[in-house]
């Protein structure tokens, strides 16, 4: 029995999934701080779970919480 193929999203699909522009996602890849990605040759791909995990890791209940956590990076 074989496993079903893994679902990956290209950069355009990942940006749409997150509600971000393609250029914002590209800047996050360049400078860091964005979701985990993989390179398959020249293709950049994302696992949907990694995108969702990144969103959940960046949840805050107040701007004070954001400022406290972001200043410790």
DSSP file (Angstrom, degrees, kcal/mol; ACC not computed):
  #  RESIDUE AA STRUCTURE BP1 BP2  ACC     N-H-->O    O-->H-N    N-H-->O    O-->H-N    TCO  KAPPA ALPHA  PHI   PSI    X-CA   Y-CA   Z-CA
    1    1 A X              0   0    0      0, 0.0     2,-0.3     0, 0.0     0, 0.0   0.000 360.0 360.0 360.0 131.0    0.0    0.0    0.0
    2    2 A X        -     0   0    0      1,-0.0     2,-0.2     3,-0.0     3,-0.1  -0.701 360.0-113.4-101.0 152.4    1.4    3.4   -1.0
    3    3 A X        -     0   0    0     -2,-0.3     3,-0.1     1,-0.1    -1,-0.0  -0.534  37.7-103.6 -78.5 148.1    0.9    6.7    0.8
    4    4 A X        -     0   0    0     -2,-0.2    -1,-0.1     1,-0.1     3,-0.1  -0.369  50.6 -86.6 -66.5 153.5   -1.0    9.4   -0.9
    5    5 A X        -     0   0    0      1,-0.1     2,-0.2    -3,-0.1    -1,-0.1  -0.298  47.6-105.7 -62.5 145.4    1.1   12.2   -2.4
    6    6 A X        -     0   0    0     -3,-0.1     2,-0.6     1,-0.1    -1,-0.1  -0.491  30.8-124.6 -71.4 137.8    2.0   15.0    0.0
    7    7 A X        +     0   0    0     -2,-0.2    41,-0.5    -3,-0.1     2,-0.3  -0.748  35.4 174.9 -85.8 124.2    0.1   18.2   -0.6
    8    8 A X        -     0   0    0     -2,-0.6     2,-0.4    39,-0.1    39,-0.2  -0.947  20.1-142.6-126.4 151.5    2.3   21.3   -1.1
    9    9 A X  E     -A   46   0A   0     37,-3.0    37,-2.5    -2,-0.3     2,-0.0  -0.918  14.7-132.4-112.0 137.4    1.4   24.8   -2.0
   10   10 A X  E  >  -A   45   0A   0     -2,-0.4     4,-2.8    35,-0.2     5,-0.2  -0.278  40.5 -91.6 -76.1 175.7    3.5   27.0   -4.3
   11   11 A X  H  > S+     0   0    0     33,-0.7     4,-2.4     1,-0.2     5,-0.2   0.866 126.7  51.1 -60.9 -38.6    4.3   30.5   -3.2
   12   12 A X  H  > S+     0   0    0      2,-0.2     4,-2.0     1,-0.2    -1,-0.2   0.932 113.4  44.6 -63.6 -45.1    1.2   32.0   -4.9
   13   13 A X  H  > S+     0   0    0      2,-0.2     4,-2.6     1,-0.2    -2,-0.2   0.886 112.8  51.6 -66.4 -39.1   -1.1   29.5   -3.3
   14   14 A X  H  X S+     0   0    0     -4,-2.8     4,-2.1     2,-0.2     6,-0.2   0.913 108.8  50.5 -64.9 -42.4    0.6   30.0    0.1
   15   15 A X  H  X>S+     0   0    0     -4,-2.4     5,-2.4    -5,-0.2     4,-1.3   0.916 112.3  47.3 -61.1 -42.7    0.2   33.7   -0.1
   16   16 A X  H  <5S+     0   0    0     -4,-2.0     3,-0.3     2,-0.2    -2,-0.2   0.912 109.5  54.0 -64.5 -42.5   -3.5   33.3   -0.9
   17   17 A X  H  <5S+     0   0    0     -4,-2.6    -1,-0.2     1,-0.2    -2,-0.2   0.876 116.3  38.7 -58.1 -39.6   -3.9   30.8    2.0
   18   18 A X  H  <5S-     0   0    0     -4,-2.1    -1,-0.2    -5,-0.1    -2,-0.2   0.612 109.3-120.3 -87.8 -14.3   -2.4   33.4    4.4
   19   19 A X  T  <5S+     0   0    0     -4,-1.3     2,-0.3     1,-0.3    -3,-0.2   0.790  72.2 125.8  75.5  27.8   -4.1   36.4    2.9
   20   20 A X      < -     0   0    0     -5,-2.4    -1,-0.3    -6,-0.2     2,-0.1  -0.724  65.3-102.9-111.5 163.6   -0.7   38.0    2.2
   21   21 A X     >  -     0   0    0     -2,-0.3     4,-2.0     1,-0.1     5,-0.2  -0.492  30.6-116.6 -78.8 158.3    0.8   39.4   -1.0
   22   22 A X  H  > S+     0   0    0      1,-0.2     4,-2.2     2,-0.2     5,-0.1   0.873 116.3  53.9 -61.1 -37.1    3.3   37.3   -2.9
   23   23 A X  H  > S+     0   0    0      2,-0.2     4,-2.3     1,-0.2    -1,-0.2   0.874 105.8  51.8 -69.8 -35.8    5.9   40.0   -2.3
   24   24 A X  H  > S+     0   0    0      2,-0.2     4,-2.2     1,-0.2    -1,-0.2   0.932 110.9  47.9 -63.4 -44.3    5.3   40.0    1.5
   25   25 A X  H  X S+     0   0    0     -4,-2.0     4,-1.7     1,-0.2    -2,-0.2   0.890 110.8  51.5 -63.4 -39.2    5.8   36.2    1.6
   26   26 A X  H  X S+     0   0    0     -4,-2.2     4,-2.1     2,-0.2    -1,-0.2   0.896 109.2  50.4 -64.3 -39.9    9.0   36.6   -0.5
   27   27 A X  H  X S+     0   0    0     -4,-2.3     4,-3.0     1,-0.2     5,-0.3   0.884 107.5  53.8 -66.0 -38.0   10.4   39.2    1.9
   28   28 A X  H  X S+     0   0    0     -4,-2.2     4,-1.6     1,-0.2     6,-0.8   0.871 109.3  48.9 -64.0 -35.5    9.6   36.9    4.8
   29   29 A X  H  < S+     0   0    0     -4,-1.7    -2,-0.2     2,-0.2    -1,-0.2   0.909 115.4  44.7 -66.4 -41.3   11.6   34.2    3.1
   30   30 A X  H  < S+     0   0    0     -4,-2.1    -2,-0.2     1,-0.2    -3,-0.2   0.933 126.2  27.0 -69.4 -48.2   14.5   36.6    2.5
   31   31 A X  H  < S-     0   0    0     -4,-3.0    -3,-0.2     1,-0.2    -1,-0.2   0.571 107.8-123.0 -96.6 -10.8   14.7   38.2    5.9
   32   32 A X  S  < S+     0   0    0     -4,-1.6    -1,-0.2    -5,-0.3    -2,-0.1  -0.173  75.8  99.1  91.8 170.9   13.3   35.5    8.1
   33   33 A X        +     0   0    0      1,-0.3    -4,-0.1    -4,-0.1    -5,-0.1   0.342  67.0 105.7  93.4  -6.4   10.4   35.4   10.4
   34   34 A X  S    S-     0   0    0     -6,-0.8    -1,-0.3     1,-0.2     3,-0.1  -0.237  79.5 -64.5 -95.4-173.5    8.0   33.7    8.0
   35   35 A X        -     0   0    0      1,-0.1    -1,-0.2    -3,-0.1    16,-0.1  -0.304  61.8 -89.1 -70.6 156.5    6.6   30.2    7.7
   36   36 A X        -     0   0    0     14,-0.3    11,-0.4    -3,-0.1     2,-0.3  -0.355  52.0-178.7 -62.3 143.3    8.9   27.2    7.0
   37   37 A X        -     0   0    0      9,-0.1     2,-0.3    -3,-0.1     9,-0.2  -0.923  17.5-140.0-140.0 165.5    9.4   26.5    3.3
   38   38 A X  E     -B   45   0A   0      7,-2.7     7,-2.7    -2,-0.3     2,-0.5  -0.930  10.0-137.7-126.0 152.4   11.2   24.0    1.2
   39   39 A X  E     -B   44   0A   0     -2,-0.3     2,-0.6     5,-0.2     5,-0.2  -0.955  14.3-175.0-109.2 125.0   13.1   24.3   -2.1
   40   40 A X  E >  S-B   43   0A   0      3,-2.8     3,-2.0    -2,-0.5     2,-0.5  -0.870  72.6 -55.4-116.6  92.9   12.5   21.7   -4.7
   41   41 A X  T 3  S-     0   0    0     -2,-0.6     0, 0.0     1,-0.3     0, 0.0  -0.639 121.9 -22.4  68.2-122.0   15.0   22.6   -7.4
   42   42 A X  T 3  S+     0   0    0     -2,-0.5     2,-0.3    -3,-0.1    -1,-0.3   0.498 118.7 103.8 -94.8  -5.3   14.0   26.2   -8.1
   43   43 A X  E <   - B   0  40A   0     -3,-2.0    -3,-2.8   -33,-0.0     2,-0.5  -0.573  60.1-149.7 -80.3 137.8   10.5   25.8   -6.8
   44   44 A X  E     + B   0  39A   0     -2,-0.3   -33,-0.7    -5,-0.2     2,-0.3  -0.930  24.6 177.8-102.0 127.7    9.6   27.2   -3.4
   45   45 A X  E     -AB  10  38A   0     -7,-2.7    -7,-2.7    -2,-0.5     2,-0.4  -0.933  15.7-155.9-132.5 156.7    6.8   25.1   -1.7
   46   46 A X  E     -A    9   0A   0    -37,-2.5   -37,-3.0    -2,-0.3     2,-0.5  -0.962  17.6-129.2-129.3 145.0    5.0   25.2    1.6
   47   47 A X    >>  -     0   0    0     -2,-0.4     4,-1.8   -11,-0.4     3,-0.6  -0.817  22.0-132.1 -88.5 133.2    3.2   22.6    3.6
   48   48 A X  H 3> S+     0   0    0    -41,-0.5     4,-2.3    -2,-0.5     5,-0.2   0.868 107.8  56.4 -53.3 -37.3   -0.3   23.8    4.6
   49   49 A X  H 3> S+     0   0    0      1,-0.2     4,-2.7     2,-0.2    -1,-0.2   0.892 104.4  52.3 -63.0 -39.4    0.4   22.6    8.2
   50   50 A X  H <> S+     0   0    0     -3,-0.6     4,-2.1     2,-0.2   -14,-0.3   0.882 109.3  49.8 -64.6 -37.5    3.5   24.8    8.4
   51   51 A X  H  X S+     0   0    0     -4,-1.8     4,-2.1     2,-0.2    -2,-0.2   0.936 113.3  45.3 -65.2 -45.8    1.5   27.8    7.3
   52   52 A X  H  X S+     0   0    0     -4,-2.3     4,-2.4     1,-0.2    -2,-0.2   0.891 112.0  52.0 -65.7 -39.5   -1.2   27.2    9.9
   53   53 A X  H  X S+     0   0    0     -4,-2.7     4,-2.2     2,-0.2    -1,-0.2   0.896 108.6  51.5 -62.3 -40.3    1.4   26.5   12.6
   54   54 A X  H  X S+     0   0    0     -4,-2.1     4,-0.8     2,-0.2    -2,-0.2   0.914 110.0  48.6 -64.2 -43.5    3.1   29.9   11.7
   55   55 A X  H >< S+     0   0    0     -4,-2.1     3,-1.0     1,-0.2    -2,-0.2   0.942 112.8  48.0 -61.0 -46.6   -0.2   31.7   12.0
   56   56 A X  H >< S+     0   0    0     -4,-2.4     3,-1.1     1,-0.3    -2,-0.2   0.846 107.8  55.0 -64.8 -33.5   -0.9   30.1   15.4
   57   57 A X  H 3< S+     0   0    0     -4,-2.2    -1,-0.3     1,-0.3    -2,-0.2   0.664 106.7  53.7 -72.1 -15.3    2.6   30.9   16.7
   58   58 A X  T << S+     0   0    0     -3,-1.0     2,-0.4    -4,-0.8    -1,-0.3  -0.091  79.8 124.1-111.1  33.0    1.9   34.5   15.9
   59   59 A X    <   -     0   0    0     -3,-1.1     2,-0.3     2,-0.0    -3,-0.0  -0.765  35.4-179.8 -93.9 140.0   -1.3   34.9   17.8
   60   60 A X        -     0   0    0     -2,-0.4     3,-0.1     1,-0.1    -2,-0.0  -0.943  30.5-151.6-136.8 156.3   -1.5   37.7   20.4
   61   61 A X  S    S+     0   0    0     -2,-0.3     2,-0.3     1,-0.3    -1,-0.1   0.526  84.0   8.1-104.3 -10.8   -4.2   38.9   22.8
   62   62 A X  S  > S-     0   0    0      1,-0.1     4,-1.7     0, 0.0    -1,-0.3  -0.981  72.1-111.7-160.2 161.4   -3.0   42.5   23.0
   63   63 A X  H  > S+     0   0    0     -2,-0.3     4,-2.7     1,-0.2     5,-0.2   0.825 117.6  59.7 -67.3 -29.6   -0.5   44.8   21.4
   64   64 A X  H  > S+     0   0    0      2,-0.2     4,-2.3     1,-0.2    -1,-0.2   0.904 104.1  49.6 -64.1 -40.1    1.5   44.8   24.7
   65   65 A X  H  > S+     0   0    0      2,-0.2     4,-2.4     1,-0.2     5,-0.2   0.909 111.2  49.9 -63.6 -41.4    1.9   41.0   24.4
   66   66 A X  H  X S+     0   0    0     -4,-1.7     4,-3.0     1,-0.2     5,-0.2   0.937 111.3  47.9 -61.2 -47.6    3.1   41.5   20.8
   67   67 A X  H  X S+     0   0    0     -4,-2.7     4,-1.7     1,-0.2    -2,-0.2   0.887 112.5  49.0 -63.6 -39.4    5.6   44.1   21.8
   68   68 A X  H  X S+     0   0    0     -4,-2.3     4,-0.6     2,-0.2    -1,-0.2   0.930 116.9  41.0 -65.2 -45.7    7.0   42.1   24.7
   69   69 A X  H >< S+     0   0    0     -4,-2.4     3,-0.6     1,-0.2    -2,-0.2   0.881 115.4  49.8 -72.3 -37.8    7.4   39.0   22.6
   70   70 A X  H >< S+     0   0    0     -4,-3.0     3,-1.1     1,-0.2    -1,-0.2   0.789 104.3  58.3 -74.4 -26.5    8.8   40.7   19.5
   71   71 A X  H 3< S+     0   0    0     -4,-1.7    -1,-0.2    -5,-0.2    -2,-0.2   0.691  99.4  60.7 -75.3 -16.4   11.4   42.7   21.4
   72   72 A X  T <<        0   0    0     -3,-0.6    -1,-0.2    -4,-0.6    -2,-0.2   0.394 360.0 360.0 -89.2   3.8   12.9   39.4   22.7
   73   73 A X    <         0   0    0     -3,-1.1    -1,-0.2    -4,-0.1    -2,-0.1   0.475 360.0 360.0 -73.4 360.0   13.7   38.1   19.2
